[in-house]
Amino acid sequence: MHAADHTAAELGLPPLALARVASAYAQAARDEAALLGLSLPLASVDELPVRDYIALLERGGAAAPDFGLRVGARMRASSFVAYGHVLLSCPRFGDAVVQTRRFEGLAHDLGRSELVIEGHEAVYLWHCPWLRELPGRQLPESVMASILAFTHWLAGRYLPVRELAFPHRAPDDVAQRRRVDEWFGLRVDYGAPVTRARFDAALLEEPIPGADPALFPLLEQRAAQLLAARQQALAKKAPREAKLVSAVRAQIAERLAQDGARVGQVAQALALSPRTLQRRLAEAGASFQ
């Protein structure tokens, strides 16, 4: 069983019934599934339900145990929708992590990223609230494979990871476990509370080769507009409690770049007292933190 992670509400994600994966992000899995001759779930022009996307990954995994790794290797900047190009304009890798946390929702509602600095080490955490209801190994492995592959492409070289751990159990097949270790370049751990990668925090200060920071304002503005439109569309479908969570998340996303995501500031923007905001978030099964 997977250890408990944050709930969807705590992560600012919509309910599973409303959670989706952008078609651009889902295309890598669809392409890889087509190579295996698997029938593909119907998708709208813009999105695929999260439930259907995870089911596709697991069907692929039944046909090819390293399906998630293959999907991750297919990801390109365009797979991450508008924020993929925002990352290309970030001067440092640390800046790219900040923008990933802001705009991850443009690509999918599969989970959310967190970065924790512990002295000279950085820990990247990827939280997924769906693994209890929809357990499987392919989703976490595909996400981490895509992040590391894209990061290595940005850097133009392999960026070393000191530790990588997944919440699912280790593969029963020894050869498959070795295959995962070889793909990520280290001995992978399993049974962790949350998907995590640990690396030297100094990597966050490294410049991104070929980045064009002059394009950042325009690309960031476009991504922010798309994210706001997505949140507005969700708000029309969501109940009152979910609407508050979405509104708070939008305020935080807007203020993160200016380090202004404080509970008092967000409460003021929503015409609430901090205490009222905290109480209503608790009623919705979420917390400001």
Protein Blocks (a to p, Z undefined) as FASTA:
>chain_A
ZZddddfklnopacfklgccdfklmmmmmmmmmmnopacddddfkbccfklmmmmmmmmm
mmomklmmmmmmmpcfklnmmmlmmmmmpfbfklmmmmmmmmmmmmockbccddddehja
ccdddddfklmmmgcfklmmmmmmmmmmmmmmmnopacddfbdcdfbdcdfblklmmmmm
mmnopacdehiabdcddddfklmmpccehiafklmmmmmmmmmmmmmmmmmmmmmmpcfk
lmmmmmmmmmmmmmmmnopacfklmmmmnopafklmmmmmmmnopafZZ
